[in-house]
Amino acid sequence: MNNLENKNTDTEGINGSQIKDSGFSNLKYLLVGIFFGIVFVKAEIISWFRIQEMFQLQSFFMYGVIGSAVVVGVISVQIIKKFNIKTIQGEKIEIQPKTFNKGQIYGGLMFGFGWAITGACPGPLFAQIGTGVTVIVVTLISAILGTWFYGLIKDKLPH
Amino acid sequence: MSLIEIIKEPWPWYVAGPLIGLTVPILLIIGNKSFGISSSLRHICAACIPANISFFKYDWKKESWNLFFVFGIFLGGIIAAYFLANPNPVEITPQLSEQLATYGITDHSGLLPKELFSWESLFTLRGFIMIVLGGFLVGFGTRYAGGCTSGHAIMGISNLQWPSLVATICFMIGGFIMANLILPYILSL
């Protein structure tokens, strides 16, 4: 279904794992998500104020969060590769490489605009709704429509 | 101070950051999943409004783990807000507080200012831009960039992918431009 031109962008976000998860085994991702949502709220990463402070260089907080998350992530991935750690199902861990296209620049800038306006990346949107700010449902629907509109016009955009 | 009181306090960056970083190996080890949240928006499109667009024609059910994950984030938000809530107002830097006051934004009781993010605000020009246009840019931009903060800045850089570094730098440039040069005009509407 993919022509060659679209190959890079069409498959990103689609995972390599060949093991089909049943509904029940998906529950473990629900648990990781719950844990993650609690961290988001308790560290105030979903706060609009924190994002403004980050982009106006008024606080080190978000740089500390993202920086230390990346350090832990880099070390973990290197350990997984070096020791060839397998998944709990015994599958070899595979991480899809990211291929460069101009979308990372144009789309990146657009997401940056949206991030500074809403104070949220996609993950925090879900957590913000959970904390009871129900109007963010509108932001989420708008983000879904934004994704849909990208899918509609992607072949006309520079990549 | 009891443990539950400590948990109720806002968590410092050196606790939150490493916990978020740990999500990368956890998802890889429990199911070979690469950390990434914005893909969930694509899966929702594929499931609900595919409209015969090739970008949304794939087996989204195979990716449903991602939808479980974001539903978990939503539940985590509920748990944190109702059982582990910080009783005090959000602390913000005095500079930001002063700036926002000039736009009539003085409510720091929640993580989002009520003057901007509320149902009443949605029906004002300023609120509409913040809530609707902001959301659209997040959804369009992340998909165009092929990922968001989680997929590129954390997962991609963790795997030493230079395109993810490019994307992350562009996220930051876009954010700096918006927050410092454009947002002041939107907030004065």
Interface residues (C-beta under 8 A of the other chain):
Chain A: M1 N2 N6 T9 D10 E12 G13 I14 N15 G16 S17 I19 K20 D21 S25 N26 L27 K28 Y29 L30 L31 V32 G33 I34 F35 F36 G37 I38 V39 F40 V41 K42 A43 E44 I45 I46 S47 W48 F49 I51 Q52 E53 M54 F55 Q56 Q58 S59 F60 F61 M62 G64 V65 I66 G67 S68 A69 V70 V71 V72 G73 V74 S76 V77 I79 I80 I85 T87 I88 Q89 E91 I93 E94 I95 Q96 P97 K98 T99 F100 N101 G103 Q104 I105 Y106 G107 G108 L109 M110 F111 G112 F113 G114 W115 A116 I117 T118 G119 A120 C121 P122 G123 L125 F126 A127 Q128 I129 G130 T131 G132 V133 T134 V135 I136 V138 T139 L140 I141 S142 A143 I144 L145 G146 T147 W148 F149 Y150 G151 L152 K154 L157
Chain B: I7 P10 W11 P12 W13 Y14 V15 A16 G17 P18 L19 I20 G21 L22 T23 V24 P25 I26 L27 L28 I29 I30 G31 N32 K33 S34 G36 I37 S38 S39 S40 L41 R42 I44 C45 I49 A51 I53 S54 F55 F56 K57 Y58 K62 E63 S64 W65 N66 F68 F69 V70 F71 G72 I73 F74 L75 G76 G77 I78 I79 A80 A81 L84 N86 V90 I92 T93 Q95 L96 H108 G110 L111 L112 P113 L116 F117 S118 W119 S121 L122 I129 M130 I131 V132 L133 G134 G135 F136 L137 V138 G139 F140 G141 T142 R143 Y144 A145 G146 G147 C148 T149 S150 G151 H152 A153 I154 M155 G156 I157 S158 N159 L160 Q161 W162 P163 S164 V166 A167 T168 I169 C170 F171 M172 I173 G174 G175 F176 I177 M178 A179 N180 I182 L183 I186
